[in-house]
Amino acid sequence: MTNALKASKRKKFREGLWGYAFISPWLIGLFVLTLIPMGQSLYFSLTNYHLLESPRFIGLGNYEEIFMNDKTFVQAIKVTFIYVLVSVPLKLAFALGVAMLLYKSIKGMSLFRAVYYLPSLIGGSVAIAAIWRNLFGYDGLVNKALGAIGIPATDFINMPNTSLSTLIILSIWQFGSSMVIFLAGLKQIPNDLYEAAAVDGASKVRIFFKMTLPMLTPIILFNMVMQTINSFQMFTQAFVITKGGPIDSTLVYALYLYQKAFVFYDMGYASALAWILLAIIGVVTLIIFGTSKRWVHYEN
């Protein structure tokens, strides 16, 4: 019996080793590319560290400077929250609307779904951001189209009142990933419910608000959390299209962090900004989950 137990333990040990061997690439990536850099970033946030100098420990000095004296930080927070609060709901609403249209089973619908998903694949690239800058430039296609109907040209990119709107429109245009998830959620709703509602004489608007929307609330919650996190980290579009201008009207948080790290080489300050961003995203996510108990409906 003892030999059998030993053989069983050796077998389990070998199986465990094989398991760790198969997940070792993920474990290496977790420690080398995530946990160790996070630990270094946390340490640097407590130091006065420039790339050409050795780190000097200053405790919470960077955080005190950020919250007490940094007016640009306040502007970056303001711009980022406006961007998130406007772009996320509009993107989700647009994605749900398109998903409802593409839910119908007609010939060629798969092609339409693929076409509508394309912006999400290429929308975050530098090339698309450059094209967007030309589209909304003073001599761009948007102004030419407006001029054709008698509306005077507007320099959307270089005017503080409209520059952030161009970034929000680009974000809404990248609705494909949310749309696909909404499509999957729509397919999970039994057709019998729609047939029963139609028999009872319910209108399409009433069916949408009383049946479809409540049953999609778990999907809405997932999309809201994911898009909120992504929006807080938006960088490429602002960097390529507006570079934070004019007069910091599009200086989103990630762009400000980049400037501190790679323009002014203040890595300690930038690390503190990164941890503050992590805390903000965490708090906002907790708020969303906390309020979800009131509006998310599950099957049970």
N, C-alpha and C positions, 0 to 999 in steps of 0.2 A: 504493500500500500504506500509505503514511504517513497519507493522508487517511482511509482506512478505519479505521486504528487510532485516530485521533483521534475519528472519529465513534462508534466503539465505546466509547471511554472516556467521551465526553460522554453517551452513552446510559446507561452504567452509573452515572455520576454523578447523572443525573436520576432514575434508578430508586432510587438510594440516598437521595436527598432525599425522594422520595415515601414511601419506607419510614419514614424518621425522622419525616416529617410525620404518618403514620398512628399511630405509637407515641408521638408527642409528649405526649398526655394522660397516658400512663403514666409517661413520663420526668419530666414536670413534677411529678406526684404523688410519684414516687420521691425527687426532690431536695427539693421544698418541704415535703412531709409526712412524709418518713422520714429522709433522710440529714442534712439541715440541722438538724432538731430533735434528732437523735441527737448531732450534733456539739456543739450548744448544751448539751444535757444533760450530756455528758461534761465540758465546761468548767465548768458550774455545780457539778458534783460535786466539783470541786477548789476551790470558793469557799465563803465564808460569805455566803450570799445569801438575804435576806428580801425579800418582794415590795415593801416600802416603802423598801428600801435598795438601794444599788448593790452589785454583787458585789465581794467582797474575796478575793483569791487566798490560800488557806491550804494549798495542796498536798494531801497525803493526810490532812489533819486530820479530815475527815468520816469517812473509812474507819477511821482509828484510833479515833475515838470510838465508832463502831458496834461494832467487834470487841472493844474493851477495856472499855467502860463501859455499853453499852446493854443492860440486862437485858430490856427490852421486845422488842428485836430477837431475842433468843434465844427468847423465848416465841412470837413470830410465826413463827419458823423451825420450832419444835417443832409448833405447831398446823398449819402448812401441810403439813409432811411427814406428819403423822398423817392429815390429810385426803386427801392424794394417795395414800398407801400403802393406805388402806382403800377409798376411793371408786373409784379407777381399776380395780383387779381385779374388784370387785363389779359395776361398771357393764359391763365387758367380758363377764363371765360371764353376766350377765342378758341383755345384748344378743345374745350367741351363742345362748343358750337360746331366746329369742323368735324369732330368725332361723331356727333349726331347726324351730320350730313353723310359722312362716309360709312355709317353703320348699315345703310341699306344694301341689300344684296342685288346688285345689278351687274351687267356685263362690263368688264374692264375696271371694276372698282379697286382691284389689287394694284393696278397701275397708278390710279389716282392717289391711293394711300402712300405708295412709295414716293410719288412726286411731292406730296405735302410733307413728307418726313425729311426730305433732302435738306431744307434749311437748318435743321438741327445738327446735321452731320458736318456742314461746312460753315455754319453761321458764326462760330467762334474763332474762325481763322483770321489771320492778318489780311489775307487777300480780300475777304468779304468786307472787313472793316474799312479797307482802303476804297473799295467800290462804294460802300455806303457814304464815305466822306465825299466822294465825287458826285454821288446822286443828290446829296443835300447841299452841295456847294452853291455858291452864288450863280455860277454858270452851269449848274447840274441839270439833270433830266427833270427833277421835281419842279424846279423853277420854270423850266421851259414849258412843262405841262400846265402849270398855273398861269403862265403868261398867255397861253393859247386861249384861255377862257377869261382873260382880262384882269387877272389878279397880279399885282406888281411883285417883282422878285424880292425874296427875303434871304439874307445870309444866315440860314439856319444854324450853321456850324459856329459862326463867330459872334452870335448874339446871345447874351446871358439868359434871355427869357426863353429861348428856343433850343439851345444847344443840348440840354439834358433830355429834351423831348425826342431828339433824334436817336439817342441811346436807348430810350424806353421803347421806341418803335422797333428798333432792331431786336431788342429782347423779345417783344411780342411776336415778331416774325419767326423767331426760333421756337415755335410751339410744338414741334413734331414729337418730341419725346413724351410730353404730357398727353398729346393727342392719342398716341399709341396705347398708353396706359388706360386712358378713358375708354378707348375702343374695347380693350380687354374687359373692363368693368361692365360696359354695356352688354357684352355678350353673356355675362353671368346672370343677367336679369331674365327670369323665365318669361317666355312669350305668353304663357297662360294668363299672367297678371294683366298684360296689356289687352288681351282679348276680353277678359272679364270686365275691365274698366270701360272698354268700348261698348260692350253690351249694356252696361249700366248708364251709358249716355255721357260719360265724362269727356270733356273737350281735351284736345291735345295739350293745351297750356296747363290745364288742371292735372293731367296725367304726368306732365313733366315735373311740376312743382310738388305734387303730392306723392308721386311714386318713383320716378326716375331719379330725381335729385336726392331724396333721402337715402335711396339704396346705393347711390354713388358716393355718399359722404366718406366712407373709409378710403376710397380712391382719391377723393379730393384732399383729404388729410395728408396722404402720402405725397401727392404732387405738390401740395402747399409747402410741406417741410423741405422737400428736395429742392424746389425752385427758390425758396427763401434762402437756403444755405448757399446755393449757387449765385444768387443775386448779390449777397453780401460780399462775395469774393470776386465780383466782376472786375476785370482788369484790362484785357486786350482791347476791347472796343473803345474804352475811354483813352487808353494810351495811344492808339493809332489814329482815332478820329479827331479828338479834341485836345489830347495831352493835358487834360485837366482844366483847360481854359474854356471860354474867356473869364478872366478874374475869378478863377477857382469855381466856376459854376458847375463844372462836371468833375471836380476833384473827388472821385470816389475813394473810399478808405484804402483799398488795395493799391491804388495808384499812389496815394500819399505815402504808404508804407514802402513802396518801391523807390520813390524819390529819396526817402531818408536813407535807405539801405544802399542804393546803387548810384545815386547822384551825389549825395553828401557823405556817403560811406560811414554813416553813423549806425553801425550794426547793433550796438547796444540799445539805442533808442528804437530802432526798427523792430528788434526782437520784443521789446515791451509793447509796441503797437500790435504786433502779431498776437501776443497773448491776450491783449484786451479784445481784439477781434474775436478770438476763440471764446472768450467769456460772453461777449455780446451775442454771438450765434447760439451759444448754449442756453442763455437766458431766454432769448426769443423762441427757441425751439421748445423749451419747457413751458412757456406761456401758451404756445399753440397746442401742445399736448394737454395742458391743464384745462383750457377752454373747450377742448374737443369733447369732453364728457357731456357737454350741453347740446352739441349739434351733430355729433357723429353717431349714426345708428348702425348697430351690428345685428346679425341675424337672430341672435338669442335675446 
